[in-house]
């Protein structure tokens, strides 16, 4: 890990949750409201609690052991475990976990994705599952 990824990880860890929620809700205004979230970069876990506009109940999502694999400026998303409090969403997750999904990256964002891939490299287990 180089100094850039170390600095970015520290910035993510030190960013107050209230600021992230406020910015997300500003961007999602009229679409959804972010109620809560948690991102643990080191453990590769994400929790999101969101309420879609017009819906009575909120949605909770847990992602575990995710990574971005890169090879020759091509990127893939790997998710090993995902769950939700909604049955239909958990069912969708069962179809996408454990597989590598290509991420279309416009040429002007390749440099940014290279850095993201350095932040979330696949573990040896994830690489083994990807090749199967």
C-alpha positions in Angstrom: 0.0 0.0 0.0 1.4 3.4 -1.0 1.1 6.7 0.8 -1.9 7.8 -1.3 -4.0 4.9 -0.2 -3.0 5.3 3.4 -4.0 9.0 3.4 -7.3 8.3 1.7 -8.1 5.5 4.1 -7.4 7.9 7.0 -9.5 10.6 5.5 -12.4 8.2 5.0 -12.1 7.0 8.6 -11.9 10.5 10.0 -14.8 12.0 8.0 -17.7 12.7 10.3 -20.7 10.5 9.6 -23.0 13.5 9.8 -21.2 15.3 6.9 -21.5 12.2 4.7 -25.2 11.8 5.5 -25.9 15.5 4.9 -24.1 15.4 1.5 -25.7 12.1 0.4 -29.2 13.5 1.4 -28.5 16.7 -0.6 -27.6 14.7 -3.7 -30.5 12.2 -3.2 -33.1 14.8 -2.5 -36.5 13.7 -3.8 -35.2 10.2 -4.5 -34.2 8.8 -1.1 -33.0 9.7 2.4 -29.8 8.1 3.8 -30.7 7.3 7.5 -27.5 5.6 8.5 -24.4 4.0 7.1 -21.1 2.4 8.2 -18.0 1.8 6.1 -15.2 -0.3 7.5 -12.5 -0.3 4.9 -10.1 -2.6 6.7 -12.8 -5.3 7.3 -14.4 -4.6 3.9 -17.9 -4.1 5.3 -20.6 -1.6 4.4 -23.9 -1.0 6.0 -26.5 1.3 4.5 -29.9 2.2 5.9 -31.9 4.2 3.4 -35.5 5.2 2.8 -36.8 5.6 -0.7 -39.1 8.5 -1.3 -42.8 7.4 -1.2 -42.0 4.1 0.5 -43.3 3.3 4.0 -40.4 1.1 5.1 -36.7 1.7 4.9 -34.1 -0.6 3.3 -31.0 -1.9 5.0 -28.1 -3.5 3.1 -25.0 -5.2 4.4 -22.1 -5.9 2.1 -19.2 -8.0 3.3 -15.8 -8.8 1.8 -16.0 -6.7 -1.4 -13.1 -5.8 -3.7 -12.2 -4.1 -7.0 -9.9 -6.2 -9.2 -7.9 -4.6 -11.9 -5.9 -5.8 -14.9 -4.7 -3.7 -17.8 -7.1 -0.8 -17.0 -10.1 -3.1 -16.8 -11.9 -3.3 -13.5 -14.2 -5.8 -11.8 -16.4 -5.7 -8.7 -16.2 -8.7 -6.4 -18.8 -9.1 -3.6 -18.5 -12.3 -1.5 -21.5 -11.6 0.8 -24.6 -9.3 0.7 -27.8 -9.2 2.6 -30.8 -7.0 3.0 -33.9 -6.7 5.2 -35.9 -7.0 2.0 -36.3 -10.6 0.7 -36.4 -9.5 -2.9 -33.1 -7.6 -2.6 -31.4 -10.5 -0.8 -32.6 -12.8 -3.6 -31.0 -10.5 -6.2 -27.8 -10.5 -4.1 -27.7 -14.3 -4.3 -27.3 -14.0 -8.0 -24.5 -11.5 -8.0 -22.3 -12.5 -5.0 -19.2 -14.7 -5.6 -18.9 -13.5 -9.2 -16.7 -10.9 -10.9 -18.7 -8.0 -12.5 -17.1 -5.8 -15.1 -17.2 -2.1 -14.3 -17.4 0.1 -17.4 -15.0 2.9 -16.8 -14.8 6.0 -19.1 -11.2 6.8 -20.1 -11.1 10.0 -18.1 -11.8 8.1 -14.9 -9.3 5.3 -15.3 -6.8 7.0 -13.0 -9.4 7.3 -10.3 -10.4 3.7 -10.6 -6.8 2.7 -10.4 -6.6 4.4 -7.0 -9.9 2.8 -5.9 -8.6 -0.6 -6.9 -5.6 0.0 -4.7 -7.9 0.8 -1.8 -9.9 -2.4 -2.2 -7.6 -5.1 -3.7 -9.0 -8.6 -3.7 -8.0 -11.1 -1.1 -6.4 -14.3 -2.2 -9.7 -16.1 -1.5 -11.6 -13.7 -3.7 -9.1 -14.1 -6.5 -9.5 -17.9 -6.3 -13.3 -17.7 -6.5 -13.1 -15.3 -9.4 -11.1 -17.8 -11.5 -13.6 -20.6 -10.9 
